[in-house]
Amino acid sequence: MASRKRTVSKKRLEEPKNSVGYLLRFAFRYYSRALEQRTLPFGVSGGQWRFLRILWTEDGLTQIELSRRVGMREPTTVAAVNGLERAGLVRRRKSSSDRRKIHIHLTSRGKRLKFKLLPFVAEVNALGLKGLSAQEVRNLRHALLRIMTNLKVKERGRASRGERDDAED
């Protein structure tokens, strides 16, 4: 028996809550707001959080590498790093091997914040996943990873052809 691709009718997608992209965007916003409510008292915005989270695992990345890891454009990274630097959480250092490269390093204060802020991730995740079984959470993670892989492959293909898709769903 041949497998059939699942397709969603355009009419059905007219209702935003039938769109997975729409639901993911709002779920992301709710997660981000819940986390930011917990990090702002420590002087860390949601936008800055993303950069700290990466630097806690890979301190000393270049600005370009940091942009890629976070999935943001370089001007956004520059603005976030400026704010983190003003807050005394990171400092920039020129590369000793290539003076054009700027590495971002956590300060001791930035490193200490990890132990205060990371527990909020568990708290927000528990809140967001409340009522889901362990199997539902595994299925959700699996589905999200598959979606990310599917779209990443599509994105690379479009980029290699010089196409852009700025539309949000």
PyMOL commands that set and color helices and strands:
alter all, ss='L'
color gray80, all
select helices_A, chain A and resi 10-13+16-18+20-42+46-57+63-70+74-86+108-129+134-160
alter helices_A, ss='H'
color red, helices_A
select strands_A, chain A and resi 90-94+102-106
alter strands_A, ss='S'
color yellow, strands_A
deselect
rebuild
show_as cartoon
